[in-house]
């Protein structure tokens, strides 16, 4: 299957690069904090969330794993989530005690990324756990809710839409707790591996 000289085996990497490029675009659009820009930035984030699932699924289905994909995929995953959280803090959608949930998520991502990088040189692949996958799904859902939560046109169309932002923050806290739990899980796996090779 080829389209403009693009093989189906290139598609996962194209989706990953698309997600990577969506992060700065998201930041630029979301900076202009009006209803239209919130909708556009929310759609960009949803696109990134869908490609996060889709590129991994297609790579496994077509057995199209590549070194480029292994390098770029975790970077793209972290970049869009970090960009979204930073912009939500910038626009005071995450504030007060909720900052602690944001910090837990961000610090966990930094620690696990560093751990993965260090362990990759020892030929140990720190696989994503089921808890990690649930955490990612909840993060994406909560961020979408927080982006769209105060869009006036949605509030007028849907009578209960005012609760979306509050629900988004609750899901955000759950994802933060799962981030800490899965982070501890990854650290334990890493320690176990390091003990074996020493």
N, C-alpha and C positions, 0 to 999 in steps of 0.2 A: 504493500500500500504506500504509494508515493504521491505527494502533492507539492508542487513547486520544489521538487528535489528534496523534500523533507520525508525521511523515513519515519514509520510509526515508532521506531526506537529512539528518535530524537524528541518525540512529543513530551515525555516526562520532564526532560531538561528544559524544554521551551516553557512549560508551565511553571517550573521552578524559577526560571529567569524572570518570567512575567510577574511572579509573586515578589521577587526581589526588587523589581522596578516599581512595583505598586506601593512600596513603603514610602519613598520620598514624595510620590504623587499624592498619597493619602495625607501626608503632613502638610503639604502646600495647600491642598483643597480644604482640609479641616481647619486650617489656621483662620480662614474666613468663616466665622462662626454664625452663619445665617442658615435658615431652613434648607435652602437649595443646596448649599455646600455640605450641610450635614447629610443630606440624602445621598449626594454624589460620593462623599467619603465613606458613608456606610455601605454603599454598593461596592466600592473598591475593596473594602475590608471583607465583605461577604465573598467576593471573587477570590480574594487571597485565601480565605478559609476553605472554599470549595477546592481550589487547586492544591492546597495542603493535603487533602485526602486523595484527590484524583491522581496527582503525579506519583505518589507512592503506590497506589493501587495499580496503575498502568505499568509501572516499572516491574512490579511483581508479576502481573498477568502476562506481560510480553517478555519477561526475563530480560529487561532492558536496563539493568543496573550499570552505572558508569562511575568512573572516578569523579568526573565533574559533578554528577548528581549527588554523590556522597559528600562532597565538599560544600556545595551550594545549598542543598536542601535544609540542613539544620540552621544555616545562616539566615536563609529566607524566612524560616519559621519564627526564629527569634526576633528578627528585624521588624516584621510587621506588628507583632504583639507589643514589643517594646515601644515602637513608634506610637501605637494607639494609646498605650497607657500614659506615656509622657504627654501626649496631646490632651487626653482626658483630664490629667492633673492641671495642665496649662489652662484649660477652660473651666476649672473648678467643678468638674463633674465627679472627680474623685478628690475628696478633701477630708479634713478632720481625721478621725480615727481610721477612715478607709485608706489613708496613705500607708498604714502599716501592712494592709493586705497587698497593696501595690509593691511595696518594698520587698515583701516576702517573695512575691513572684519574680521580681527583677533580680534579686540577689540569688535566688535559686537557679535562674537561667544562666547567670554569669558563672556560678560555681560548677554547674553540671557541664557547661560548654568547655570550661577549662579542664575538667576531669576527663571528658571525652577526648579532647585534644592530646592530653598527656598519655592516656591509655592506648590511643590509636598507634602511637610509636612502639608500643609493646604488643601490637597485633591483637588487642582485645577490643571487641566491638560492644559497647554498652547499649544493648537493645532497649527499645522503648517498651515499657511495661503497659499492661492494660490500664492501670491507675493513671499512668502518664497520658495515655490516649484519652481517657475520660476527662482528665484535667484540661487538656488542650481543647476539647469540644466545649467544655463549660466556660473556659476563658473566651473563646470565640463568641459564644452565645451571649455572655454577660457584656462584652464590649459592644456588640451589635445593639443590645438593649440600651446601653448607656449613650451610644451615639444618637440613636433615634428617640431616646426617652423624652426630650423636651421639644421635639419638632411639632410646631403648632398645628400644621395641617393634619397630622395624624391624630392629635388630641381632639380635633373637631370632628374627624370622621369616626373615631372609635371612642365610645363613652368611658371605657375603663383604661384608656391608654395612659392616664396620669400615673398609674401604678408601675408602668414599665421600667422607669428609672430605678425605683425602689427594689423591684424584683431583680434588676440587673446587678445592683450592688450586693444583694444577698447571694446571687449565683457567683459573683466575683469573689466573695469571701470563701465560699465553698471551694472554688478553684484554687484559692490561695492556700487553704488547708491541705488540699490534695497535692499542691506543688511541693509543700514542705514534706509531706508523707512520701511522695515518690522520690524526692531528692534524697531523703534519708535511705530509701530503698536502694537507690543507685550507689550511694556512698558505701553501703554495706556490701553490695556486690563487688565493688571495686576493691575494698579492703580484703575480701575473701580471695579475689584473684591475686592480689599482691602478696598475700601470705603464701599462696601456692607456689609462686615463682621464686620466693626468697628461701 
